[in-house]
């Protein structure tokens, strides 16, 4: 599957991963610190991933007014 990581932007190929949780574990990413998008849909950690999926992982950014 093709995985697009943001901040810094890079694209990698990953094989043998079947779920979002497994992908994040493989990439050593904290699930609470990223958003995972498959196609145009935001998915949860228990979502299955197809071998031909295109996955985008974005860091969670928060802020507010002082």
C-alpha positions as CSV (number, residue, x, y, z in Angstrom):
1,X,0.0,0.0,0.0
2,X,1.1,3.6,-0.6
3,X,1.4,5.7,2.5
4,X,1.8,9.5,2.4
5,X,3.2,10.9,5.6
6,X,3.0,14.6,6.3
7,X,5.3,16.8,8.3
8,X,7.8,16.1,6.8
9,X,6.2,15.0,3.6
10,X,7.3,11.7,2.3
11,X,5.8,8.7,0.5
12,X,6.6,5.1,1.3
13,X,5.3,1.6,0.2
14,X,4.3,-0.8,3.0
15,X,3.3,-4.4,2.5
16,X,1.7,-7.0,4.8
17,X,-0.2,-4.5,7.0
18,X,-4.0,-5.3,7.5
19,X,-5.2,-2.5,9.8
20,X,-4.7,1.1,10.7
21,X,-3.4,0.0,14.2
22,X,-0.9,-2.3,12.7
23,X,0.3,0.4,10.3
24,X,0.8,2.9,13.0
25,X,2.7,0.4,15.1
26,X,4.9,-0.5,12.2
27,X,5.7,3.2,11.7
28,X,6.1,3.7,15.5
29,X,3.4,6.5,15.5
30,X,1.2,7.3,18.4
31,X,-2.4,6.8,17.3
32,X,-3.5,9.8,19.4
33,X,-1.1,12.1,17.6
34,X,-2.2,11.5,14.0
35,X,-5.2,11.4,11.7
36,X,-5.4,8.5,9.2
37,X,-7.2,9.1,5.9
38,X,-8.0,6.3,3.4
39,X,-9.2,7.7,0.1
40,X,-11.3,10.7,1.2
41,X,-12.4,9.1,4.5
42,X,-11.1,9.6,8.0
43,X,-10.7,6.1,9.5
44,X,-10.3,4.7,13.0
45,X,-7.5,2.5,14.4
46,X,-9.6,-0.7,13.9
47,X,-10.3,0.0,10.2
48,X,-9.0,-2.7,7.9
49,X,-6.6,-1.7,5.1
50,X,-6.6,-3.2,1.6
51,X,-3.2,-4.1,0.0
52,X,-3.9,-1.4,-2.7
53,X,-5.0,1.3,-0.3
54,X,-3.8,4.8,-0.5
55,X,-3.3,6.1,3.0
56,X,-2.5,9.6,4.2
57,X,-1.2,10.2,7.8
58,X,-1.4,13.7,9.1
59,X,-0.3,15.0,12.5
60,X,-3.0,16.4,14.8
61,X,-2.6,20.1,15.2
62,X,-4.4,22.0,17.8
63,X,-4.5,25.5,18.9
64,X,-6.7,28.2,20.3
65,X,-7.1,31.8,21.2
66,X,-5.3,33.1,24.2
